[in-house]
């Protein structure tokens, strides 16, 4: 009669560790799922309040300020820079001169809405802007690579020049990005029109014809393998 096999006693500790790892893995997966589906990443319409009520409809729309005046690095680096306080002060200088006059342009220099800007200028601390468009940390996106090939700001951010309060206009999911990489023609335009959010090629037919022409001329062949974005 054969004896029944018994696991060594030390395996009891291993089972406890295995149970802990399973629970920890489940908790991590839950947090990851909540993170990548949060309003900051996927939810169209995410519209946080900002410390200063900046109107893109006024500045970019009515006043026709170019996107690159504030977001100066959008065509030079992977990241689109949040405008520095100095940029805003160029137009909204507080009255700090010897005779109480502003040093620079004095548009709404005493507006209570611009108090955080004046405080930032005085202390050197950045304005606590709330980020709206945020991809997961494991996703690499290069703004300059897209902007310099004719992909307009409007393709990812919508008609920001018509927004009093900026919101997330597109869901920016992986499937959404892949759709553009597989079929970029609807999103291509002349590079000098990238920041002209109101520009159109005409109708859908005209846009597709122009997109095919620009894709061939500029040798635009977006990749769809995982290593392009997940580095």
MDAnalysis code that builds the backbone (N, CA, C; Angstrom):
import MDAnalysis as mda
import numpy as np

u = mda.Universe.empty(693, n_residues=231, atom_resindex=np.repeat(np.arange(231), 3), trajectory=True)
u.add_TopologyAttr("name", ["N", "CA", "C"] * 231)
u.add_TopologyAttr("resid", np.arange(1, 232))
u.add_TopologyAttr("resname", ["UNK", "UNK", "UNK", "UNK", "UNK", "UNK", "UNK", "UNK", "UNK", "UNK", "UNK", "UNK", "UNK", "UNK", "UNK", "UNK", "UNK", "UNK", "UNK", "UNK", "UNK", "UNK", "UNK", "UNK", "UNK", "UNK", "UNK", "UNK", "UNK", "UNK", "UNK", "UNK", "UNK", "UNK", "UNK", "UNK", "UNK", "UNK", "UNK", "UNK", "UNK", "UNK", "UNK", "UNK", "UNK", "UNK", "UNK", "UNK", "UNK", "UNK", "UNK", "UNK", "UNK", "UNK", "UNK", "UNK", "UNK", "UNK", "UNK", "UNK", "UNK", "UNK", "UNK", "UNK", "UNK", "UNK", "UNK", "UNK", "UNK", "UNK", "UNK", "UNK", "UNK", "UNK", "UNK", "UNK", "UNK", "UNK", "UNK", "UNK", "UNK", "UNK", "UNK", "UNK", "UNK", "UNK", "UNK", "UNK", "UNK", "UNK", "UNK", "UNK", "UNK", "UNK", "UNK", "UNK", "UNK", "UNK", "UNK", "UNK", "UNK", "UNK", "UNK", "UNK", "UNK", "UNK", "UNK", "UNK", "UNK", "UNK", "UNK", "UNK", "UNK", "UNK", "UNK", "UNK", "UNK", "UNK", "UNK", "UNK", "UNK", "UNK", "UNK", "UNK", "UNK", "UNK", "UNK", "UNK", "UNK", "UNK", "UNK", "UNK", "UNK", "UNK", "UNK", "UNK", "UNK", "UNK", "UNK", "UNK", "UNK", "UNK", "UNK", "UNK", "UNK", "UNK", "UNK", "UNK", "UNK", "UNK", "UNK", "UNK", "UNK", "UNK", "UNK", "UNK", "UNK", "UNK", "UNK", "UNK", "UNK", "UNK", "UNK", "UNK", "UNK", "UNK", "UNK", "UNK", "UNK", "UNK", "UNK", "UNK", "UNK", "UNK", "UNK", "UNK", "UNK", "UNK", "UNK", "UNK", "UNK", "UNK", "UNK", "UNK", "UNK", "UNK", "UNK", "UNK", "UNK", "UNK", "UNK", "UNK", "UNK", "UNK", "UNK", "UNK", "UNK", "UNK", "UNK", "UNK", "UNK", "UNK", "UNK", "UNK", "UNK", "UNK", "UNK", "UNK", "UNK", "UNK", "UNK", "UNK", "UNK", "UNK", "UNK", "UNK", "UNK", "UNK", "UNK", "UNK", "UNK", "UNK", "UNK", "UNK", "UNK", "UNK", "UNK", "UNK", "UNK", "UNK", "UNK"])
u.atoms.positions = np.array([
    [0.842, -1.183, 0.000],
    [0.000, 0.000, 0.000],
    [0.891, 1.252, 0.000],
    [0.710, 2.141, -1.034],
    [1.551, 3.342, -1.154],
    [1.084, 4.411, -0.177],
    [2.065, 5.166, 0.305],
    [1.737, 6.242, 1.227],
    [1.248, 7.482, 0.454],
    [0.332, 8.237, 1.072],
    [-0.192, 9.461, 0.451],
    [0.878, 10.547, 0.491],
    [1.028, 11.258, -0.668],
    [2.046, 12.313, -0.727],
    [1.566, 13.544, 0.022],
    [2.418, 14.101, 0.832],
    [2.111, 15.320, 1.579],
    [3.095, 16.414, 1.185],
    [2.551, 17.591, 0.921],
    [3.426, 18.730, 0.608],
    [4.187, 19.140, 1.865],
    [5.413, 19.610, 1.705],
    [6.171, 20.084, 2.874],
    [5.459, 21.257, 3.543],
    [5.734, 21.458, 4.810],
    [5.059, 22.508, 5.575],
    [5.358, 23.910, 5.022],
    [6.575, 24.085, 4.453],
    [6.932, 25.421, 3.976],
    [6.025, 25.895, 2.844],
    [5.342, 24.976, 2.170],
    [4.448, 25.394, 1.088],
    [3.242, 26.169, 1.605],
    [2.925, 26.044, 2.896],
    [1.832, 26.838, 3.458],
    [2.128, 28.330, 3.337],
    [3.404, 28.700, 3.591],
    [3.794, 30.101, 3.445],
    [3.725, 30.523, 1.980],
    [4.083, 29.612, 1.084],
    [4.032, 29.929, -0.344],
    [2.597, 30.207, -0.790],
    [1.646, 29.438, -0.290],
    [0.244, 29.641, -0.644],
    [-0.258, 31.000, -0.168],
    [0.175, 31.394, 1.029],
    [-0.212, 32.707, 1.543],
    [0.356, 33.819, 0.663],
    [1.621, 33.644, 0.263],
    [2.236, 34.636, -0.614],
    [1.539, 34.691, -1.961],
    [1.183, 33.518, -2.495],
    [0.489, 33.465, -3.774],
    [-0.858, 34.174, -3.692],
    [-1.575, 33.959, -2.590],
    [-2.855, 34.632, -2.407],
    [-2.694, 36.145, -2.351],
    [-1.638, 36.588, -1.654],
    [-1.379, 38.037, -1.565],
    [-1.081, 38.626, -2.937],
    [-0.264, 37.914, -3.737],
    [0.084, 38.406, -5.063],
    [-1.140, 38.496, -5.969],
    [-2.041, 37.521, -5.837],
    [-3.269, 37.549, -6.646],
    [-4.122, 38.756, -6.271],
    [-4.272, 39.003, -4.963],
    [-5.057, 40.155, -4.514],
    [-4.406, 41.465, -4.930],
    [-3.072, 41.537, -4.787],
    [-2.360, 42.759, -5.164],
    [-2.470, 43.006, -6.663],
    [-2.375, 41.910, -7.444],
    [-2.500, 42.052, -8.891],
    [-3.881, 42.530, -9.294],
    [-4.906, 42.002, -8.611],
    [-6.267, 42.454, -8.901],
    [-6.460, 43.922, -8.557],
    [-5.889, 44.343, -7.421],
    [-6.001, 45.745, -7.022],
    [-5.279, 46.652, -8.009],
    [-4.092, 46.227, -8.457],
    [-3.324, 47.020, -9.430],
    [-4.090, 47.145, -10.741],
    [-4.666, 46.034, -11.199],
    [-5.424, 46.057, -12.448],
    [-6.628, 46.989, -12.340],
    [-7.269, 47.001, -11.160],
    [-8.423, 47.889, -10.956],
    [-8.014, 49.351, -11.003],
    [-6.908, 49.671, -10.326],
    [-6.422, 51.050, -10.326],
    [-6.015, 51.477, -11.733],
    [-5.349, 50.583, -12.464],
    [-4.937, 50.881, -13.831],
    [-6.148, 51.125, -14.718],
    [-7.177, 50.292, -14.555],
    [-8.387, 50.450, -15.357],
    [-9.060, 51.782, -15.071],
    [-9.160, 52.137, -13.785],
    [-9.777, 53.405, -13.424],
    [-8.954, 54.583, -13.933],
    [-7.623, 54.410, -13.931],
    [-6.762, 55.497, -14.388],
    [-6.896, 55.770, -15.868],
    [-6.881, 54.721, -16.677],
    [-6.907, 54.928, -18.127],
    [-8.310, 55.256, -18.632],
    [-9.321, 55.125, -17.806],
    [-10.676, 55.490, -18.225],
    [-11.187, 56.709, -17.463],
    [-10.294, 57.422, -16.799],
    [-10.697, 58.596, -16.032],
    [-10.959, 59.775, -16.961],
    [-11.634, 60.821, -16.488],
    [-11.895, 61.985, -17.330],
    [-10.634, 62.617, -17.900],
    [-9.512, 62.515, -17.181],
    [-8.280, 63.119, -17.648],
    [-7.691, 62.418, -18.863],
    [-8.148, 61.209, -19.161],
    [-7.557, 60.460, -20.258],
    [-8.533, 60.202, -21.403],
    [-9.705, 59.667, -21.122],
    [-10.577, 59.231, -22.208],
    [-11.891, 59.984, -22.332],
    [-12.406, 60.503, -21.257],
    [-13.777, 60.987, -21.272],
    [-13.923, 62.289, -22.049],
    [-14.605, 62.217, -23.164],
    [-14.905, 63.404, -23.939],
    [-15.780, 64.343, -23.104],
    [-15.410, 65.625, -23.131],
    [-16.182, 66.609, -22.391],
    [-15.571, 67.009, -21.063],
    [-14.444, 66.397, -20.684],
    [-13.787, 66.780, -19.427],
    [-13.458, 68.263, -19.468],
    [-13.964, 69.008, -18.481],
    [-13.919, 70.466, -18.533],
    [-13.661, 71.040, -17.141],
    [-12.427, 70.976, -16.674],
    [-12.136, 71.470, -15.328],
    [-12.115, 72.994, -15.273],
    [-12.359, 73.531, -14.087],
    [-12.243, 74.965, -13.878],
    [-10.772, 75.322, -13.702],
    [-10.375, 76.439, -14.261],
    [-8.999, 76.890, -14.188],
    [-8.868, 78.038, -13.179],
    [-7.677, 78.245, -12.627],
    [-7.496, 79.347, -11.666],
    [-7.715, 80.717, -12.291],
    [-7.533, 80.807, -13.617],
    [-7.807, 82.045, -14.352],
    [-8.772, 81.700, -15.484],
    [-9.911, 82.391, -15.603],
    [-10.887, 82.071, -16.653],
    [-10.418, 82.555, -18.027],
    [-9.475, 81.811, -18.610],
    [-8.916, 82.175, -19.907],
    [-9.848, 81.722, -21.026],
    [-10.205, 82.644, -21.923],
    [-11.114, 82.336, -23.029],
    [-10.331, 82.143, -24.321],
    [-10.292, 80.909, -24.809],
    [-9.668, 80.670, -26.104],
    [-10.529, 81.253, -27.227],
    [-11.839, 81.309, -27.017],
    [-12.725, 81.893, -28.027],
    [-12.363, 83.357, -28.270],
    [-11.964, 84.058, -27.213],
    [-11.559, 85.458, -27.343],
    [-10.156, 85.572, -27.940],
    [-9.192, 84.887, -27.322],
    [-7.800, 85.053, -27.724],
    [-7.495, 84.411, -29.075],
    [-7.827, 83.122, -29.234],
    [-7.527, 82.416, -30.479],
    [-8.570, 82.677, -31.555],
    [-9.823, 82.889, -31.133],
    [-10.900, 83.094, -32.084],
    [-11.051, 84.533, -32.526],
    [-11.499, 85.393, -31.619],
    [-11.775, 86.788, -31.969],
    [-10.503, 87.584, -32.270],
    [-9.462, 87.409, -31.439],
    [-8.224, 88.173, -31.621],
    [-7.241, 87.518, -32.584],
    [-7.538, 86.277, -33.004],
    [-6.728, 85.547, -33.988],
    [-5.283, 85.339, -33.530],
    [-5.073, 85.134, -32.245],
    [-3.736, 84.836, -31.754],
    [-3.347, 83.423, -32.171],
    [-2.159, 83.276, -32.726],
    [-1.696, 81.967, -33.172],
    [-1.424, 81.060, -31.976],
    [-1.746, 79.781, -32.110],
    [-1.539, 78.822, -31.025],
    [-0.095, 78.833, -30.534],
    [0.849, 79.035, -31.473],
    [2.271, 78.953, -31.137],
    [2.768, 80.165, -30.365],
    [1.961, 81.215, -30.270],
    [2.380, 82.351, -29.447],
    [2.428, 81.946, -27.982],
    [1.467, 81.152, -27.547],
    [1.417, 80.687, -26.155],
    [2.084, 79.317, -25.994],
    [1.792, 78.414, -26.915],
    [2.343, 77.055, -26.848],
    [3.578, 77.010, -27.752],
    [4.649, 77.635, -27.291],
    [5.791, 77.934, -28.154],
    [6.570, 76.697, -28.589],
    [6.470, 75.610, -27.868],
    [7.294, 74.437, -28.185],
    [6.541, 73.366, -28.958],
    [5.317, 73.645, -29.369],
    [4.487, 72.600, -29.974],
    [5.075, 72.063, -31.274],
    [5.834, 72.884, -32.000],
    [6.439, 72.437, -33.255],
    [7.919, 72.124, -33.110],
    [8.406, 72.128, -31.868],
    [9.837, 71.916, -31.634],
    [10.137, 70.735, -30.722],
    [9.182, 70.295, -29.947],
    [9.444, 69.229, -28.986],
    [8.247, 68.298, -28.884],
    [8.417, 67.247, -28.108],
    [7.339, 66.271, -27.948],
    [6.172, 66.857, -27.164],
    [6.460, 67.806, -26.281],
    [5.427, 68.349, -25.405],
    [5.003, 69.751, -25.839],
    [3.724, 70.024, -25.700],
    [3.201, 71.351, -25.965],
    [3.223, 72.144, -24.662],
    [4.086, 73.125, -24.600],
    [4.322, 73.866, -23.367],
    [3.110, 74.669, -22.916],
    [2.823, 74.626, -21.614],
    [1.842, 75.533, -21.035],
    [2.473, 76.913, -20.999],
    [1.773, 77.944, -21.432],
    [2.392, 79.274, -21.494],
    [2.919, 79.740, -20.150],
    [4.107, 80.321, -20.183],
    [4.703, 80.867, -18.971],
    [4.002, 82.154, -18.565],
    [4.125, 82.506, -17.313],
    [3.523, 83.746, -16.819],
    [3.999, 84.941, -17.628],
    [5.271, 84.949, -18.032],
    [5.832, 86.048, -18.818],
    [5.039, 86.276, -20.101],
    [4.585, 85.183, -20.722],
    [3.813, 85.309, -21.957],
    [2.526, 86.075, -21.712],
    [1.843, 85.748, -20.622],
    [0.589, 86.434, -20.297],
    [0.841, 87.893, -19.899],
    [1.952, 88.115, -19.196],
    [2.289, 89.454, -18.726],
    [2.594, 90.392, -19.889],
    [2.982, 89.849, -21.034],
    [3.227, 90.699, -22.203],
    [2.014, 91.551, -22.541],
    [0.830, 91.034, -22.254],
    [-0.404, 91.795, -22.508],
    [-1.056, 92.297, -21.226],
    [-0.884, 91.559, -20.140],
    [-1.611, 91.864, -18.899],
    [-0.662, 92.278, -17.776],
    [0.192, 93.231, -18.069],
    [1.174, 93.681, -17.090],
    [0.504, 94.420, -15.935],
    [0.863, 94.096, -14.683],
    [0.335, 94.852, -13.536],
    [1.001, 96.220, -13.442],
    [0.424, 97.093, -12.660],
    [0.986, 98.427, -12.491],
    [2.104, 98.377, -11.459],
    [3.322, 98.227, -11.960],
    [4.471, 98.067, -11.065],
    [5.540, 99.129, -11.294],
    [5.292, 100.071, -12.198],
    [6.267, 101.114, -12.473],
    [6.363, 102.122, -11.328],
    [7.346, 103.019, -11.406],
    [7.586, 103.995, -10.339],
    [6.409, 104.935, -10.155],
    [5.744, 105.269, -11.243],
    [4.603, 106.188, -11.172],
    [3.264, 105.459, -11.188],
    [3.302, 104.148, -10.918],
    [2.073, 103.362, -10.890],
    [1.612, 102.897, -12.250],
    [2.453, 103.068, -13.266],
    [2.100, 102.642, -14.621],
    [2.622, 101.233, -14.871],
    [1.986, 100.508, -15.762],
    [2.468, 99.159, -16.083],
    [3.751, 99.217, -16.896],
    [4.606, 98.224, -16.746],
    [5.849, 98.164, -17.504],
    [5.603, 97.721, -18.944],
    [4.594, 96.866, -19.134],
    [4.292, 96.353, -20.464],
    [2.861, 96.758, -20.823],
    [2.212, 96.008, -21.685],
    [0.846, 96.328, -22.079],
    [-0.105, 96.147, -20.896],
    [-1.043, 97.080, -20.754],
    [-1.874, 97.125, -19.542],
    [-3.311, 96.724, -19.803],
    [-3.530, 95.581, -20.419],
    [-4.896, 95.115, -20.672],
    [-5.432, 94.453, -19.405],
    [-6.482, 95.007, -18.843],
    [-7.102, 94.490, -17.617],
    [-6.065, 94.305, -16.498],
    [-5.226, 95.289, -16.305],
    [-4.122, 95.159, -15.353],
    [-4.589, 95.053, -13.906],
    [-5.835, 95.449, -13.620],
    [-6.340, 95.389, -12.252],
    [-7.526, 94.448, -12.107],
    [-7.771, 93.625, -13.112],
    [-8.910, 92.708, -13.058],
    [-8.733, 91.682, -11.940],
    [-9.752, 91.495, -11.095],
    [-9.642, 90.481, -10.029],
    [-9.494, 89.066, -10.588],
    [-9.956, 88.835, -11.813],
    [-9.822, 87.507, -12.418],
    [-8.360, 87.167, -12.714],
    [-7.536, 88.197, -12.856],
    [-6.122, 87.987, -13.168],
    [-5.235, 88.053, -11.930],
    [-5.845, 88.033, -10.767],
    [-5.053, 88.088, -9.532],
    [-4.039, 86.938, -9.438],
    [-4.403, 85.684, -9.773],
    [-3.401, 84.606, -9.726],
    [-2.218, 84.867, -10.661],
    [-2.466, 85.526, -11.793],
    [-1.381, 85.843, -12.725],
    [-0.434, 86.872, -12.112],
    [-1.002, 87.924, -11.520],
    [-0.170, 88.954, -10.905],
    [0.612, 88.391, -9.726],
    [-0.008, 87.465, -8.975],
    [0.682, 86.840, -7.852],
    [1.818, 85.955, -8.355],
    [1.596, 85.268, -9.464],
    [2.642, 84.447, -10.052],
    [3.811, 85.309, -10.512],
    [3.504, 86.446, -11.091],
    [4.541, 87.374, -11.553],
    [5.341, 87.935, -10.382],
    [4.639, 88.171, -9.269],
    [5.301, 88.750, -8.094],
    [6.197, 87.739, -7.388],
    [5.722, 86.488, -7.284],
    [6.439, 85.492, -6.487],
    [7.379, 84.605, -7.308],
    [7.132, 84.514, -8.611],
    [7.925, 83.601, -9.433],
    [7.389, 82.181, -9.443],
    [6.291, 81.942, -8.729],
    [5.654, 80.620, -8.722],
    [4.697, 80.491, -9.906],
    [4.644, 79.306, -10.510],
    [3.787, 79.101, -11.675],
    [2.308, 79.165, -11.303],
    [1.497, 79.572, -12.252],
    [0.050, 79.501, -12.086],
    [-0.346, 78.028, -12.058],
    [-1.226, 77.666, -11.166],
    [-1.600, 76.265, -10.979],
    [-2.673, 75.853, -11.990],
    [-2.285, 75.838, -13.281],
    [-3.225, 75.434, -14.327],
    [-3.592, 73.957, -14.172],
    [-4.813, 73.613, -14.531],
    [-5.281, 72.227, -14.463],
    [-5.135, 71.598, -15.843],
    [-4.391, 70.503, -15.901],
    [-4.174, 69.830, -17.185],
    [-5.456, 69.157, -17.655],
    [-5.753, 69.286, -18.948],
    [-6.984, 68.723, -19.513],
    [-6.699, 67.459, -20.309],
    [-5.751, 67.522, -21.216],
    [-5.427, 66.364, -22.062],
    [-4.241, 65.632, -21.461],
    [-4.472, 64.415, -21.019],
    [-3.408, 63.637, -20.382],
    [-3.471, 62.187, -20.854],
    [-2.437, 61.774, -21.573],
    [-2.327, 60.381, -21.971],
    [-1.696, 59.579, -20.839],
    [-1.932, 58.277, -20.789],
    [-1.282, 57.445, -19.764],
    [0.237, 57.568, -19.856],
    [0.911, 57.357, -18.737],
    [2.367, 57.518, -18.680],
    [3.103, 56.572, -19.622],
    [2.480, 55.449, -19.966],
    [3.159, 54.482, -20.821],
    [2.951, 54.771, -22.308],
    [2.337, 55.888, -22.632],
    [2.093, 56.255, -24.028],
    [3.007, 57.421, -24.405],
    [3.732, 57.276, -25.501],
    [4.602, 58.338, -25.995],
    [3.928, 59.024, -27.170],
    [3.794, 60.352, -27.081],
    [3.218, 61.134, -28.179],
    [4.110, 62.334, -28.435],
    [4.466, 62.559, -29.685],
    [5.337, 63.663, -30.050],
    [4.544, 64.715, -30.822],
    [4.349, 65.882, -30.204],
    [3.591, 66.946, -30.863],
    [4.282, 67.419, -32.146],
    [5.594, 67.661, -32.067],
    [6.294, 68.231, -33.220],
    [6.240, 67.312, -34.427],
    [6.295, 65.998, -34.211],
    [6.252, 65.048, -35.325],
    [4.939, 65.146, -36.087],
    [3.866, 65.458, -35.394],
    [2.558, 65.577, -36.041],
    [2.363, 66.968, -36.655],
    [2.666, 68.010, -35.872],
    [2.455, 69.378, -36.338],
    [3.282, 69.680, -37.579],
    [4.524, 69.200, -37.622],
    [5.417, 69.494, -38.749],
    [5.132, 68.649, -39.981],
    [4.181, 67.738, -39.870],
    [3.757, 66.944, -41.026],
    [2.362, 67.329, -41.502],
    [1.771, 68.336, -40.882],
    [0.486, 68.830, -41.366],
    [-0.732, 68.326, -40.635],
    [-0.550, 67.802, -39.420],
    [-1.700, 67.400, -38.602],
    [-2.062, 68.584, -37.716],
    [-3.236, 69.127, -37.915],
    [-3.640, 70.343, -37.212],
    [-3.999, 70.090, -35.761],
    [-3.898, 71.144, -34.964],
    [-4.330, 71.089, -33.564],
    [-5.785, 70.632, -33.468],
    [-6.590, 71.016, -34.458],
    [-8.020, 70.734, -34.403],
    [-8.309, 69.238, -34.489],
    [-7.400, 68.458, -35.075],
    [-7.624, 67.019, -35.213],
    [-7.697, 66.332, -33.859],
    [-6.920, 66.810, -32.899],
    [-6.887, 66.189, -31.567],
    [-7.646, 66.988, -30.521],
    [-7.676, 68.322, -30.687],
    [-8.240, 69.176, -29.642],
    [-9.558, 69.838, -30.017],
    [-10.007, 69.661, -31.253],
    [-11.263, 70.274, -31.660],
    [-11.111, 71.766, -31.918],
    [-12.236, 72.460, -32.085],
    [-12.228, 73.895, -32.368],
    [-12.025, 74.677, -31.076],
    [-10.786, 74.656, -30.598],
    [-10.450, 75.356, -29.363],
    [-10.718, 76.852, -29.501],
    [-10.604, 77.367, -30.726],
    [-10.830, 78.798, -30.959],
    [-12.283, 79.196, -30.773],
    [-13.157, 78.231, -30.537],
    [-14.570, 78.523, -30.275],
    [-14.979, 78.194, -28.840],
    [-14.010, 77.817, -28.018],
    [-14.306, 77.387, -26.648],
    [-14.056, 78.498, -25.638],
    [-15.090, 78.878, -24.914],
    [-14.902, 79.802, -23.796],
    [-14.130, 79.100, -22.679],
    [-14.500, 77.855, -22.415],
    [-13.781, 77.022, -21.457],
    [-13.324, 75.767, -22.210],
    [-12.033, 75.529, -22.251],
    [-11.508, 74.403, -23.016],
    [-11.939, 73.080, -22.399],
    [-12.362, 72.161, -23.247],
    [-12.721, 70.825, -22.790],
    [-12.062, 69.799, -23.708],
    [-12.087, 68.553, -23.295],
    [-11.526, 67.475, -24.104],
    [-12.551, 67.096, -25.157],
    [-12.222, 67.399, -26.410],
    [-13.179, 67.200, -27.497],
    [-13.142, 65.796, -28.083],
    [-12.014, 65.102, -27.982],
    [-11.865, 63.760, -28.549],
    [-11.494, 62.784, -27.426],
    [-11.862, 61.494, -27.593],
    [-11.622, 60.552, -26.488],
    [-10.168, 60.119, -26.360],
    [-9.372, 60.284, -27.425],
    [-7.936, 60.007, -27.394],
    [-7.613, 58.602, -26.890],
    [-8.419, 57.645, -27.297],
    [-8.155, 56.244, -26.964],
    [-7.147, 55.664, -27.945],
    [-6.651, 54.472, -27.666],
    [-5.703, 53.821, -28.563],
    [-6.348, 53.555, -29.922],
    [-7.593, 53.104, -29.926],
    [-8.286, 52.829, -31.184],
    [-8.431, 54.102, -32.012],
    [-8.686, 55.213, -31.343],
    [-8.838, 56.502, -32.019],
    [-7.521, 56.917, -32.684],
    [-6.397, 56.719, -31.983],
    [-5.086, 57.035, -32.553],
    [-4.769, 56.120, -33.733],
    [-5.061, 54.836, -33.591],
    [-4.773, 53.885, -34.658],
    [-5.590, 54.177, -35.910],
    [-6.823, 54.620, -35.738],
    [-7.653, 54.970, -36.896],
    [-6.980, 56.052, -37.737],
    [-6.379, 57.026, -37.051],
    [-5.696, 58.114, -37.757],
    [-4.417, 57.621, -38.421],
    [-3.674, 56.752, -37.745],
    [-2.437, 56.229, -38.324],
    [-2.731, 55.365, -39.549],
    [-3.835, 54.653, -39.534],
    [-4.185, 53.796, -40.668],
    [-4.794, 54.591, -41.824],
    [-5.392, 55.729, -41.488],
    [-6.065, 56.529, -42.513],
    [-5.824, 58.018, -42.230],
    [-4.597, 58.506, -42.480],
    [-4.263, 59.881, -42.102],
    [-4.790, 60.963, -43.047],
    [-5.188, 60.588, -44.252],
    [-5.565, 61.587, -45.260],
    [-6.593, 62.625, -44.782],
    [-7.638, 62.231, -44.027],
    [-8.610, 63.235, -43.586],
    [-8.046, 64.292, -42.640],
    [-6.835, 64.047, -42.094],
    [-6.282, 64.947, -41.093],
    [-5.090, 65.754, -41.583],
    [-4.689, 65.582, -42.843],
    [-3.517, 66.272, -43.354],
    [-3.905, 67.576, -44.035],
    [-3.086, 68.589, -43.800],
    [-3.291, 69.900, -44.415],
    [-1.922, 70.554, -44.629],
    [-1.849, 71.647, -45.382],
    [-0.561, 72.338, -45.524],
    [-0.016, 72.750, -44.157],
    [1.279, 72.625, -43.975],
    [1.885, 72.898, -42.673],
    [1.611, 74.329, -42.212],
    [1.558, 75.278, -43.161],
    [1.331, 76.668, -42.771],
    [-0.113, 76.931, -42.334],
    [-0.979, 75.911, -42.406],
    [-2.368, 76.051, -41.966],
    [-2.664, 75.211, -40.720],
    [-1.626, 74.641, -40.133],
    [-1.820, 73.740, -38.988],
    [-2.508, 74.442, -37.824],
    [-2.120, 75.671, -37.534],
    [-2.711, 76.381, -36.387],
    [-3.890, 77.261, -36.778],
    [-4.284, 77.226, -38.041],
    [-5.486, 77.924, -38.481],
    [-6.659, 76.959, -38.326],
    [-7.299, 76.996, -37.174],
    [-8.286, 75.978, -36.846],
    [-9.537, 76.068, -37.713],
    [-9.769, 77.202, -38.343],
    [-10.960, 77.376, -39.175],
    [-10.728, 76.936, -40.620],
    [-9.484, 76.556, -40.962],
    [-9.156, 76.222, -42.354],
    [-9.802, 74.900, -42.754],
    [-10.282, 74.830, -43.990],
    [-10.773, 73.575, -44.563],
    [-10.324, 73.491, -46.021],
    [-10.239, 72.288, -46.522],
    [-9.870, 72.084, -47.928],
    [-11.090, 72.195, -48.828],
    [-12.241, 72.356, -48.240],
    [-13.496, 72.368, -48.983],
    [-14.401, 71.287, -48.431],
    [-14.826, 70.373, -49.266],
    [-15.647, 69.254, -48.824],
    [-14.803, 68.033, -48.498],
    [-15.488, 66.943, -48.189],
    [-14.804, 65.699, -47.839],
    [-13.974, 65.174, -49.007],
    [-14.507, 65.271, -50.215],
    [-13.789, 64.796, -51.396],
    [-12.493, 65.574, -51.592],
    [-12.580, 66.894, -51.465],
    [-11.397, 67.734, -51.635],
    [-10.344, 67.445, -50.571],
    [-10.806, 67.194, -49.340],
    [-9.871, 66.895, -48.260],
    [-9.131, 65.583, -48.516],
    [-9.849, 64.565, -48.964],
    [-9.211, 63.278, -49.236],
    [-8.199, 63.378, -50.376],
    [-8.546, 64.152, -51.405],
    [-7.617, 64.336, -52.517],
    [-6.359, 65.070, -52.057],
    [-6.548, 66.125, -51.260],
    [-5.409, 66.873, -50.735],
    [-4.584, 65.998, -49.799],
    [-5.269, 65.208, -48.952],
    [-4.565, 64.340, -48.007],
    [-3.694, 63.319, -48.716],
    [-4.203, 62.735, -49.789],
    [-3.419, 61.762, -50.560],
    [-2.205, 62.435, -51.197],
    [-2.405, 63.651, -51.699],
    [-1.317, 64.392, -52.336],
    [-0.228, 64.727, -51.308],
    [-0.623, 65.248, -50.152],
    [0.347, 65.612, -49.122],
    [1.052, 64.382, -48.544],
    [0.309, 63.291, -48.431],
    [0.921, 62.068, -47.900],
    [2.019, 61.575, -48.826],
    [1.776, 61.630, -50.126],
    [2.781, 61.187, -51.095],
    [3.960, 62.150, -51.137],
    [3.683, 63.453, -51.145],
    [4.749, 64.454, -51.239],
    [5.669, 64.423, -50.026],
    [5.098, 64.230, -48.841],
    [5.877, 64.300, -47.600],
    [6.276, 62.924, -47.065],
    [5.995, 61.886, -47.862],
    [6.352, 60.516, -47.472],
    [5.836, 60.189, -46.069],
    [4.560, 60.418, -45.857],
    [3.935, 60.183, -44.554],
    [3.400, 58.757, -44.508],
    [4.015, 57.933, -43.680],
    [3.605, 56.537, -43.516],
    [3.553, 56.196, -42.035],
    [2.482, 56.580, -41.346],
    [2.397, 56.333, -39.901],
    [2.463, 54.845, -39.577],
    [3.212, 54.523, -38.541],
    [3.363, 53.135, -38.116],
    [2.236, 52.754, -37.150],
    [1.927, 51.461, -37.130],
    [0.861, 50.984, -36.242],
    [1.338, 49.902, -35.281],
    [2.654, 49.635, -35.278],
    [3.124, 48.615, -34.333],
    [3.220, 49.211, -32.937],
    [3.192, 48.348, -31.942],
    [3.104, 48.768, -30.537],
    [4.266, 49.643, -30.093],
    [5.461, 49.380, -30.652],
    [6.670, 50.070, -30.196],
    [6.667, 51.556, -30.552],
    [5.800, 51.991, -31.449],
    [5.760, 53.398, -31.831],
    [5.332, 54.268, -30.649],
    [4.334, 53.827, -29.925],
    [3.814, 54.613, -28.806],
    [4.173, 54.048, -27.431],
    [4.324, 52.745, -27.341],
    [4.633, 52.105, -26.067],
    [6.129, 51.804, -26.017],
    [6.886, 52.735, -25.441],
    [8.354, 52.622, -25.433],
    [8.883, 52.326, -24.028],
])
